[in-house]
Amino acid sequence: MALEDVGLEAPDEAKELIFNPSEEMQTVLMTRLAEMSEEELGALDEAITPKVMNVLMKFLPELQMLIEKIGEMKEEPSERPQEQIPPEETMGALKGIA
């Protein structure tokens, strides 16, 4: 469906930029993902098949940028030695009891 079909007309500049990814939208999407529970992320992962992913990436080109960043984040920890953090620094509210 084109905008013209619903009585709207996009300016020429908007038509040129329509499929360019937005860093602001990428940040919003990343923040939303970070706020999801493991169960929600699992359901999202199951729901997004390769066929659906192709359509989503056309609709939200920011997803490609997001996928690339996540891929880079997954590669980085194996490249760097793991830093040991003392347990008392990761215990949150129970830190004072230990």
PDB file as gemmi writes it, atoms N, CA and C in Angstrom:
CRYST1    1.000    1.000    1.000  90.00  90.00  90.00 P 1                      
ATOM      1  N   MET A   1       0.838  -1.171   0.000  1.00  0.00           N  
ATOM      2  CA  MET A   1       0.000   0.000   0.000  1.00  0.00           C  
ATOM      3  C   MET A   1       0.885   1.236   0.000  1.00  0.00           C  
ATOM      4  N   ALA A   2       0.647   2.134  -0.893  1.00  0.00           N  
ATOM      5  CA  ALA A   2       1.405   3.372  -0.979  1.00  0.00           C  
ATOM      6  C   ALA A   2       0.667   4.460  -0.197  1.00  0.00           C  
ATOM      7  N   LEU A   3       1.419   5.478   0.209  1.00  0.00           N  
ATOM      8  CA  LEU A   3       0.797   6.585   0.937  1.00  0.00           C  
ATOM      9  C   LEU A   3      -0.311   7.243   0.125  1.00  0.00           C  
ATOM     10  N   GLU A   4      -0.099   7.300  -1.177  1.00  0.00           N  
ATOM     11  CA  GLU A   4      -1.097   7.916  -2.043  1.00  0.00           C  
ATOM     12  C   GLU A   4      -2.434   7.184  -1.978  1.00  0.00           C  
ATOM     13  N   ASP A   5      -2.392   5.871  -1.720  1.00  0.00           N  
ATOM     14  CA  ASP A   5      -3.609   5.066  -1.626  1.00  0.00           C  
ATOM     15  C   ASP A   5      -4.482   5.469  -0.444  1.00  0.00           C  
ATOM     16  N   VAL A   6      -3.867   6.055   0.574  1.00  0.00           N  
ATOM     17  CA  VAL A   6      -4.642   6.480   1.747  1.00  0.00           C  
ATOM     18  C   VAL A   6      -4.786   8.000   1.810  1.00  0.00           C  
ATOM     19  N   GLY A   7      -4.500   8.672   0.707  1.00  0.00           N  
ATOM     20  CA  GLY A   7      -4.703  10.110   0.627  1.00  0.00           C  
ATOM     21  C   GLY A   7      -3.574  10.949   1.187  1.00  0.00           C  
ATOM     22  N   LEU A   8      -2.398  10.381   1.369  1.00  0.00           N  
ATOM     23  CA  LEU A   8      -1.243  11.121   1.869  1.00  0.00           C  
ATOM     24  C   LEU A   8      -0.176  11.193   0.794  1.00  0.00           C  
ATOM     25  N   GLU A   9       0.610  12.251   0.853  1.00  0.00           N  
ATOM     26  CA  GLU A   9       1.722  12.359  -0.080  1.00  0.00           C  
ATOM     27  C   GLU A   9       2.981  12.726   0.690  1.00  0.00           C  
ATOM     28  N   ALA A  10       4.009  11.914   0.553  1.00  0.00           N  
ATOM     29  CA  ALA A  10       5.269  12.158   1.246  1.00  0.00           C  
ATOM     30  C   ALA A  10       6.122  13.132   0.443  1.00  0.00           C  
ATOM     31  N   PRO A  11       6.797  14.062   1.138  1.00  0.00           N  
ATOM     32  CA  PRO A  11       7.716  14.959   0.436  1.00  0.00           C  
ATOM     33  C   PRO A  11       8.843  14.153  -0.211  1.00  0.00           C  
ATOM     34  N   ASP A  12       9.439  14.695  -1.269  1.00  0.00           N  
ATOM     35  CA  ASP A  12      10.516  13.999  -1.972  1.00  0.00           C  
ATOM     36  C   ASP A  12      11.674  13.643  -1.043  1.00  0.00           C  
ATOM     37  N   GLU A  13      12.010  14.547  -0.092  1.00  0.00           N  
ATOM     38  CA  GLU A  13      13.103  14.269   0.840  1.00  0.00           C  
ATOM     39  C   GLU A  13      12.784  13.047   1.697  1.00  0.00           C  
ATOM     40  N   ALA A  14      11.546  12.931   2.126  1.00  0.00           N  
ATOM     41  CA  ALA A  14      11.140  11.782   2.947  1.00  0.00           C  
ATOM     42  C   ALA A  14      11.216  10.500   2.137  1.00  0.00           C  
ATOM     43  N   LYS A  15      10.835  10.562   0.879  1.00  0.00           N  
ATOM     44  CA  LYS A  15      10.897   9.377   0.024  1.00  0.00           C  
ATOM     45  C   LYS A  15      12.336   8.888  -0.134  1.00  0.00           C  
ATOM     46  N   GLU A  16      13.285   9.823  -0.211  1.00  0.00           N  
ATOM     47  CA  GLU A  16      14.693   9.459  -0.362  1.00  0.00           C  
ATOM     48  C   GLU A  16      15.260   8.861   0.928  1.00  0.00           C  
ATOM     49  N   LEU A  17      14.780   9.322   2.075  1.00  0.00           N  
ATOM     50  CA  LEU A  17      15.328   8.895   3.358  1.00  0.00           C  
ATOM     51  C   LEU A  17      14.571   7.731   3.990  1.00  0.00           C  
ATOM     52  N   ILE A  18      13.478   7.325   3.373  1.00  0.00           N  
ATOM     53  CA  ILE A  18      12.563   6.380   4.017  1.00  0.00           C  
ATOM     54  C   ILE A  18      13.207   5.064   4.442  1.00  0.00           C  
ATOM     55  N   PHE A  19      14.161   4.555   3.688  1.00  0.00           N  
ATOM     56  CA  PHE A  19      14.765   3.276   4.048  1.00  0.00           C  
ATOM     57  C   PHE A  19      16.171   3.422   4.633  1.00  0.00           C  
ATOM     58  N   ASN A  20      16.553   4.651   4.988  1.00  0.00           N  
ATOM     59  CA  ASN A  20      17.829   4.855   5.667  1.00  0.00           C  
ATOM     60  C   ASN A  20      17.630   4.604   7.159  1.00  0.00           C  
ATOM     61  N   PRO A  21      18.472   3.777   7.780  1.00  0.00           N  
ATOM     62  CA  PRO A  21      18.304   3.496   9.206  1.00  0.00           C  
ATOM     63  C   PRO A  21      18.539   4.737  10.070  1.00  0.00           C  
ATOM     64  N   SER A  22      17.801   4.812  11.153  1.00  0.00           N  
ATOM     65  CA  SER A  22      17.909   5.910  12.098  1.00  0.00           C  
ATOM     66  C   SER A  22      18.622   5.422  13.354  1.00  0.00           C  
ATOM     67  N   GLU A  23      19.668   6.131  13.772  1.00  0.00           N  
ATOM     68  CA  GLU A  23      20.378   5.744  14.996  1.00  0.00           C  
ATOM     69  C   GLU A  23      19.487   5.930  16.214  1.00  0.00           C  
ATOM     70  N   GLU A  24      18.608   6.926  16.182  1.00  0.00           N  
ATOM     71  CA  GLU A  24      17.695   7.145  17.298  1.00  0.00           C  
ATOM     72  C   GLU A  24      16.730   5.971  17.441  1.00  0.00           C  
ATOM     73  N   MET A  25      16.198   5.490  16.326  1.00  0.00           N  
ATOM     74  CA  MET A  25      15.286   4.348  16.372  1.00  0.00           C  
ATOM     75  C   MET A  25      16.028   3.103  16.828  1.00  0.00           C  
ATOM     76  N   GLN A  26      17.268   2.955  16.413  1.00  0.00           N  
ATOM     77  CA  GLN A  26      18.069   1.813  16.841  1.00  0.00           C  
ATOM     78  C   GLN A  26      18.228   1.830  18.363  1.00  0.00           C  
ATOM     79  N   THR A  27      18.484   3.004  18.924  1.00  0.00           N  
ATOM     80  CA  THR A  27      18.622   3.137  20.374  1.00  0.00           C  
ATOM     81  C   THR A  27      17.323   2.775  21.077  1.00  0.00           C  
ATOM     82  N   VAL A  28      16.208   3.224  20.525  1.00  0.00           N  
ATOM     83  CA  VAL A  28      14.901   2.898  21.102  1.00  0.00           C  
ATOM     84  C   VAL A  28      14.671   1.389  21.079  1.00  0.00           C  
ATOM     85  N   LEU A  29      14.961   0.746  19.947  1.00  0.00           N  
ATOM     86  CA  LEU A  29      14.763  -0.695  19.831  1.00  0.00           C  
ATOM     87  C   LEU A  29      15.667  -1.454  20.798  1.00  0.00           C  
ATOM     88  N   MET A  30      16.918  -1.031  20.921  1.00  0.00           N  
ATOM     89  CA  MET A  30      17.851  -1.686  21.828  1.00  0.00           C  
ATOM     90  C   MET A  30      17.378  -1.538  23.275  1.00  0.00           C  
ATOM     91  N   THR A  31      16.876  -0.365  23.629  1.00  0.00           N  
ATOM     92  CA  THR A  31      16.370  -0.139  24.975  1.00  0.00           C  
ATOM     93  C   THR A  31      15.162  -1.020  25.254  1.00  0.00           C  
ATOM     94  N   ARG A  32      14.281  -1.130  24.287  1.00  0.00           N  
ATOM     95  CA  ARG A  32      13.106  -1.986  24.458  1.00  0.00           C  
ATOM     96  C   ARG A  32      13.512  -3.444  24.637  1.00  0.00           C  
ATOM     97  N   LEU A  33      14.467  -3.907  23.851  1.00  0.00           N  
ATOM     98  CA  LEU A  33      14.948  -5.283  23.992  1.00  0.00           C  
ATOM     99  C   LEU A  33      15.570  -5.513  25.367  1.00  0.00           C  
ATOM    100  N   ALA A  34      16.318  -4.534  25.841  1.00  0.00           N  
ATOM    101  CA  ALA A  34      16.985  -4.661  27.142  1.00  0.00           C  
ATOM    102  C   ALA A  34      15.979  -4.766  28.282  1.00  0.00           C  
ATOM    103  N   GLU A  35      14.795  -4.200  28.094  1.00  0.00           N  
ATOM    104  CA  GLU A  35      13.772  -4.225  29.133  1.00  0.00           C  
ATOM    105  C   GLU A  35      12.909  -5.486  29.101  1.00  0.00           C  
ATOM    106  N   MET A  36      13.084  -6.331  28.103  1.00  0.00           N  
ATOM    107  CA  MET A  36      12.272  -7.544  27.989  1.00  0.00           C  
ATOM    108  C   MET A  36      12.823  -8.652  28.873  1.00  0.00           C  
ATOM    109  N   SER A  37      11.921  -9.504  29.360  1.00  0.00           N  
ATOM    110  CA  SER A  37      12.332 -10.658  30.173  1.00  0.00           C  
ATOM    111  C   SER A  37      12.907 -11.740  29.255  1.00  0.00           C  
ATOM    112  N   GLU A  38      13.560 -12.726  29.867  1.00  0.00           N  
ATOM    113  CA  GLU A  38      14.104 -13.845  29.097  1.00  0.00           C  
ATOM    114  C   GLU A  38      12.992 -14.581  28.356  1.00  0.00           C  
ATOM    115  N   GLU A  39      11.830 -14.730  28.999  1.00  0.00           N  
ATOM    116  CA  GLU A  39      10.705 -15.414  28.365  1.00  0.00           C  
ATOM    117  C   GLU A  39      10.213 -14.636  27.147  1.00  0.00           C  
ATOM    118  N   GLU A  40      10.130 -13.315  27.286  1.00  0.00           N  
ATOM    119  CA  GLU A  40       9.685 -12.480  26.169  1.00  0.00           C  
ATOM    120  C   GLU A  40      10.684 -12.535  25.017  1.00  0.00           C  
ATOM    121  N   LEU A  41      11.967 -12.488  25.350  1.00  0.00           N  
ATOM    122  CA  LEU A  41      12.991 -12.568  24.309  1.00  0.00           C  
ATOM    123  C   LEU A  41      12.942 -13.920  23.604  1.00  0.00           C  
ATOM    124  N   GLY A  42      12.704 -14.985  24.368  1.00  0.00           N  
ATOM    125  CA  GLY A  42      12.588 -16.317  23.778  1.00  0.00           C  
ATOM    126  C   GLY A  42      11.401 -16.407  22.833  1.00  0.00           C  
ATOM    127  N   ALA A  43      10.261 -15.835  23.254  1.00  0.00           N  
ATOM    128  CA  ALA A  43       9.068 -15.840  22.403  1.00  0.00           C  
ATOM    129  C   ALA A  43       9.317 -15.031  21.137  1.00  0.00           C  
ATOM    130  N   LEU A  44       9.994 -13.905  21.267  1.00  0.00           N  
ATOM    131  CA  LEU A  44      10.323 -13.085  20.107  1.00  0.00           C  
ATOM    132  C   LEU A  44      11.237 -13.840  19.157  1.00  0.00           C  
ATOM    133  N   ASP A  45      12.203 -14.521  19.707  1.00  0.00           N  
ATOM    134  CA  ASP A  45      13.147 -15.297  18.907  1.00  0.00           C  
ATOM    135  C   ASP A  45      12.421 -16.408  18.137  1.00  0.00           C  
ATOM    136  N   GLU A  46      11.472 -17.065  18.795  1.00  0.00           N  
ATOM    137  CA  GLU A  46      10.708 -18.123  18.137  1.00  0.00           C  
ATOM    138  C   GLU A  46       9.794 -17.574  17.042  1.00  0.00           C  
ATOM    139  N   ALA A  47       9.252 -16.388  17.273  1.00  0.00           N  
ATOM    140  CA  ALA A  47       8.288 -15.813  16.337  1.00  0.00           C  
ATOM    141  C   ALA A  47       8.931 -15.260  15.075  1.00  0.00           C  
ATOM    142  N   ILE A  48      10.179 -14.850  15.173  1.00  0.00           N  
ATOM    143  CA  ILE A  48      10.837 -14.212  14.025  1.00  0.00           C  
ATOM    144  C   ILE A  48      11.554 -15.279  13.202  1.00  0.00           C  
ATOM    145  N   THR A  49      10.854 -15.769  12.205  1.00  0.00           N  
ATOM    146  CA  THR A  49      11.423 -16.739  11.262  1.00  0.00           C  
ATOM    147  C   THR A  49      12.231 -15.976  10.217  1.00  0.00           C  
ATOM    148  N   PRO A  50      13.056 -16.662   9.423  1.00  0.00           N  
ATOM    149  CA  PRO A  50      13.808 -15.962   8.372  1.00  0.00           C  
ATOM    150  C   PRO A  50      12.889 -15.187   7.417  1.00  0.00           C  
ATOM    151  N   LYS A  51      11.736 -15.750   7.084  1.00  0.00           N  
ATOM    152  CA  LYS A  51      10.808 -15.073   6.176  1.00  0.00           C  
ATOM    153  C   LYS A  51      10.283 -13.782   6.805  1.00  0.00           C  
ATOM    154  N   VAL A  52       9.917 -13.857   8.082  1.00  0.00           N  
ATOM    155  CA  VAL A  52       9.424 -12.680   8.800  1.00  0.00           C  
ATOM    156  C   VAL A  52      10.548 -11.661   8.970  1.00  0.00           C  
ATOM    157  N   MET A  53      11.760 -12.146   9.228  1.00  0.00           N  
ATOM    158  CA  MET A  53      12.891 -11.247   9.440  1.00  0.00           C  
ATOM    159  C   MET A  53      13.158 -10.384   8.207  1.00  0.00           C  
ATOM    160  N   ASN A  54      13.046 -10.960   7.027  1.00  0.00           N  
ATOM    161  CA  ASN A  54      13.266 -10.186   5.803  1.00  0.00           C  
ATOM    162  C   ASN A  54      12.270  -9.038   5.687  1.00  0.00           C  
ATOM    163  N   VAL A  55      11.026  -9.299   6.032  1.00  0.00           N  
ATOM    164  CA  VAL A  55      10.000  -8.250   5.975  1.00  0.00           C  
ATOM    165  C   VAL A  55      10.258  -7.202   7.053  1.00  0.00           C  
ATOM    166  N   LEU A  56      10.600  -7.663   8.259  1.00  0.00           N  
ATOM    167  CA  LEU A  56      10.874  -6.725   9.348  1.00  0.00           C  
ATOM    168  C   LEU A  56      12.063  -5.826   9.037  1.00  0.00           C  
ATOM    169  N   MET A  57      13.092  -6.378   8.402  1.00  0.00           N  
ATOM    170  CA  MET A  57      14.270  -5.570   8.079  1.00  0.00           C  
ATOM    171  C   MET A  57      13.952  -4.536   7.007  1.00  0.00           C  
ATOM    172  N   LYS A  58      12.991  -4.829   6.154  1.00  0.00           N  
ATOM    173  CA  LYS A  58      12.570  -3.827   5.173  1.00  0.00           C  
ATOM    174  C   LYS A  58      11.764  -2.737   5.873  1.00  0.00           C  
ATOM    175  N   PHE A  59      10.917  -3.160   6.818  1.00  0.00           N  
ATOM    176  CA  PHE A  59      10.082  -2.218   7.560  1.00  0.00           C  
ATOM    177  C   PHE A  59      10.900  -1.397   8.551  1.00  0.00           C  
ATOM    178  N   LEU A  60      11.872  -2.039   9.213  1.00  0.00           N  
ATOM    179  CA  LEU A  60      12.726  -1.380  10.200  1.00  0.00           C  
ATOM    180  C   LEU A  60      14.201  -1.644   9.859  1.00  0.00           C  
ATOM    181  N   PRO A  61      14.795  -0.845   8.970  1.00  0.00           N  
ATOM    182  CA  PRO A  61      16.191  -1.083   8.590  1.00  0.00           C  
ATOM    183  C   PRO A  61      17.150  -0.992   9.777  1.00  0.00           C  
ATOM    184  N   GLU A  62      16.693  -0.402  10.873  1.00  0.00           N  
ATOM    185  CA  GLU A  62      17.525  -0.324  12.073  1.00  0.00           C  
ATOM    186  C   GLU A  62      17.836  -1.704  12.631  1.00  0.00           C  
ATOM    187  N   LEU A  63      16.998  -2.675  12.326  1.00  0.00           N  
ATOM    188  CA  LEU A  63      17.238  -4.040  12.802  1.00  0.00           C  
ATOM    189  C   LEU A  63      18.559  -4.595  12.293  1.00  0.00           C  
ATOM    190  N   GLN A  64      18.915  -4.267  11.061  1.00  0.00           N  
ATOM    191  CA  GLN A  64      20.194  -4.745  10.514  1.00  0.00           C  
ATOM    192  C   GLN A  64      21.354  -4.197  11.337  1.00  0.00           C  
ATOM    193  N   MET A  65      21.299  -2.906  11.652  1.00  0.00           N  
ATOM    194  CA  MET A  65      22.333  -2.289  12.480  1.00  0.00           C  
ATOM    195  C   MET A  65      22.368  -2.947  13.857  1.00  0.00           C  
ATOM    196  N   LEU A  66      21.189  -3.213  14.401  1.00  0.00           N  
ATOM    197  CA  LEU A  66      21.070  -3.819  15.715  1.00  0.00           C  
ATOM    198  C   LEU A  66      21.649  -5.229  15.727  1.00  0.00           C  
ATOM    199  N   ILE A  67      21.336  -6.003  14.719  1.00  0.00           N  
ATOM    200  CA  ILE A  67      21.845  -7.370  14.602  1.00  0.00           C  
ATOM    201  C   ILE A  67      23.366  -7.362  14.496  1.00  0.00           C  
ATOM    202  N   GLU A  68      23.910  -6.434  13.723  1.00  0.00           N  
ATOM    203  CA  GLU A  68      25.362  -6.339  13.581  1.00  0.00           C  
ATOM    204  C   GLU A  68      26.024  -5.991  14.908  1.00  0.00           C  
ATOM    205  N   LYS A  69      25.434  -5.042  15.653  1.00  0.00           N  
ATOM    206  CA  LYS A  69      26.006  -4.654  16.948  1.00  0.00           C  
ATOM    207  C   LYS A  69      25.957  -5.803  17.935  1.00  0.00           C  
ATOM    208  N   ILE A  70      24.841  -6.520  17.958  1.00  0.00           N  
ATOM    209  CA  ILE A  70      24.718  -7.661  18.867  1.00  0.00           C  
ATOM    210  C   ILE A  70      25.739  -8.727  18.501  1.00  0.00           C  
ATOM    211  N   GLY A  71      25.936  -8.956  17.202  1.00  0.00           N  
ATOM    212  CA  GLY A  71      26.939  -9.912  16.752  1.00  0.00           C  
ATOM    213  C   GLY A  71      28.332  -9.513  17.198  1.00  0.00           C  
ATOM    214  N   GLU A  72      28.646  -8.228  17.121  1.00  0.00           N  
ATOM    215  CA  GLU A  72      29.946  -7.739  17.570  1.00  0.00           C  
ATOM    216  C   GLU A  72      30.101  -7.913  19.070  1.00  0.00           C  
ATOM    217  N   MET A  73      29.015  -7.668  19.825  1.00  0.00           N  
ATOM    218  CA  MET A  73      29.066  -7.805  21.281  1.00  0.00           C  
ATOM    219  C   MET A  73      29.303  -9.261  21.677  1.00  0.00           C  
ATOM    220  N   LYS A  74      28.727 -10.199  20.931  1.00  0.00           N  
ATOM    221  CA  LYS A  74      28.913 -11.610  21.237  1.00  0.00           C  
ATOM    222  C   LYS A  74      30.337 -12.055  20.936  1.00  0.00           C  
ATOM    223  N   GLU A  75      30.980 -11.455  19.940  1.00  0.00           N  
ATOM    224  CA  GLU A  75      32.344 -11.821  19.568  1.00  0.00           C  
ATOM    225  C   GLU A  75      33.367 -11.243  20.537  1.00  0.00           C  
ATOM    226  N   GLU A  76      33.120 -10.040  21.053  1.00  0.00           N  
ATOM    227  CA  GLU A  76      34.088  -9.344  21.891  1.00  0.00           C  
ATOM    228  C   GLU A  76      34.488 -10.101  23.155  1.00  0.00           C  
ATOM    229  N   PRO A  77      33.563 -10.664  23.943  1.00  0.00           N  
ATOM    230  CA  PRO A  77      33.998 -11.318  25.183  1.00  0.00           C  
ATOM    231  C   PRO A  77      35.000 -12.444  24.969  1.00  0.00           C  
ATOM    232  N   SER A  78      34.896 -13.179  23.888  1.00  0.00           N  
ATOM    233  CA  SER A  78      35.836 -14.272  23.667  1.00  0.00           C  
ATOM    234  C   SER A  78      37.216 -13.757  23.278  1.00  0.00           C  
ATOM    235  N   GLU A  79      37.278 -12.533  22.778  1.00  0.00           N  
ATOM    236  CA  GLU A  79      38.550 -11.959  22.388  1.00  0.00           C  
ATOM    237  C   GLU A  79      39.318 -11.401  23.584  1.00  0.00           C  
ATOM    238  N   ARG A  80      38.570 -10.994  24.629  1.00  0.00           N  
ATOM    239  CA  ARG A  80      39.198 -10.418  25.812  1.00  0.00           C  
ATOM    240  C   ARG A  80      39.180 -11.424  26.953  1.00  0.00           C  
ATOM    241  N   PRO A  81      40.220 -11.429  27.797  1.00  0.00           N  
ATOM    242  CA  PRO A  81      40.188 -12.320  28.960  1.00  0.00           C  
ATOM    243  C   PRO A  81      39.096 -11.863  29.926  1.00  0.00           C  
ATOM    244  N   GLN A  82      38.415 -12.808  30.560  1.00  0.00           N  
ATOM    245  CA  GLN A  82      37.361 -12.490  31.504  1.00  0.00           C  
ATOM    246  C   GLN A  82      37.959 -11.886  32.766  1.00  0.00           C  
ATOM    247  N   GLU A  83      37.410 -10.741  33.186  1.00  0.00           N  
ATOM    248  CA  GLU A  83      37.865 -10.078  34.399  1.00  0.00           C  
ATOM    249  C   GLU A  83      37.068 -10.628  35.574  1.00  0.00           C  
ATOM    250  N   GLN A  84      37.758 -11.036  36.622  1.00  0.00           N  
ATOM    251  CA  GLN A  84      37.091 -11.558  37.803  1.00  0.00           C  
ATOM    252  C   GLN A  84      36.619 -10.406  38.672  1.00  0.00           C  
ATOM    253  N   ILE A  85      35.331 -10.403  39.017  1.00  0.00           N  
ATOM    254  CA  ILE A  85      34.758  -9.380  39.877  1.00  0.00           C  
ATOM    255  C   ILE A  85      34.462 -10.037  41.220  1.00  0.00           C  
ATOM    256  N   PRO A  86      34.942  -9.440  42.316  1.00  0.00           N  
ATOM    257  CA  PRO A  86      34.667 -10.030  43.627  1.00  0.00           C  
ATOM    258  C   PRO A  86      33.166 -10.160  43.857  1.00  0.00           C  
ATOM    259  N   PRO A  87      32.706 -11.268  44.447  1.00  0.00           N  
ATOM    260  CA  PRO A  87      31.270 -11.499  44.641  1.00  0.00           C  
ATOM    261  C   PRO A  87      30.572 -10.368  45.369  1.00  0.00           C  
ATOM    262  N   GLU A  88      31.250  -9.750  46.338  1.00  0.00           N  
ATOM    263  CA  GLU A  88      30.591  -8.681  47.095  1.00  0.00           C  
ATOM    264  C   GLU A  88      30.242  -7.475  46.233  1.00  0.00           C  
ATOM    265  N   GLU A  89      30.892  -7.315  45.078  1.00  0.00           N  
ATOM    266  CA  GLU A  89      30.582  -6.203  44.191  1.00  0.00           C  
ATOM    267  C   GLU A  89      29.383  -6.492  43.289  1.00  0.00           C  
ATOM    268  N   THR A  90      28.937  -7.730  43.228  1.00  0.00           N  
ATOM    269  CA  THR A  90      27.826  -8.091  42.346  1.00  0.00           C  
ATOM    270  C   THR A  90      26.591  -8.533  43.111  1.00  0.00           C  
ATOM    271  N   MET A  91      26.583  -8.404  44.440  1.00  0.00           N  
ATOM    272  CA  MET A  91      25.508  -8.957  45.248  1.00  0.00           C  
ATOM    273  C   MET A  91      24.331  -8.019  45.470  1.00  0.00           C  
ATOM    274  N   GLY A  92      24.406  -6.766  45.085  1.00  0.00           N  
ATOM    275  CA  GLY A  92      23.283  -5.861  45.226  1.00  0.00           C  
ATOM    276  C   GLY A  92      22.900  -5.607  46.681  1.00  0.00           C  
ATOM    277  N   ALA A  93      21.609  -5.750  47.001  1.00  0.00           N  
ATOM    278  CA  ALA A  93      21.092  -5.405  48.306  1.00  0.00           C  
ATOM    279  C   ALA A  93      21.663  -6.262  49.431  1.00  0.00           C  
ATOM    280  N   LEU A  94      22.114  -7.486  49.131  1.00  0.00           N  
ATOM    281  CA  LEU A  94      22.653  -8.366  50.164  1.00  0.00           C  
ATOM    282  C   LEU A  94      24.137  -8.171  50.404  1.00  0.00           C  
ATOM    283  N   LYS A  95      24.745  -7.201  49.761  1.00  0.00           N  
ATOM    284  CA  LYS A  95      26.176  -6.973  49.856  1.00  0.00           C  
ATOM    285  C   LYS A  95      26.635  -6.743  51.306  1.00  0.00           C  
ATOM    286  N   GLY A  96      25.851  -5.986  52.087  1.00  0.00           N  
ATOM    287  CA  GLY A  96      26.245  -5.670  53.454  1.00  0.00           C  
ATOM    288  C   GLY A  96      26.197  -6.859  54.399  1.00  0.00           C  
ATOM    289  N   ILE A  97      25.473  -7.909  54.047  1.00  0.00           N  
ATOM    290  CA  ILE A  97      25.321  -9.081  54.896  1.00  0.00           C  
ATOM    291  C   ILE A  97      26.521 -10.005  54.764  1.00  0.00           C  
ATOM    292  N   ALA A  98      27.114 -10.084  53.588  1.00  0.00           N  
ATOM    293  CA  ALA A  98      28.214 -11.039  53.331  1.00  0.00           C  
ATOM    294  C   ALA A  98      29.458 -10.693  54.088  1.00  0.00           C  
TER     295      ALA A  98                                                      
END                                                                             
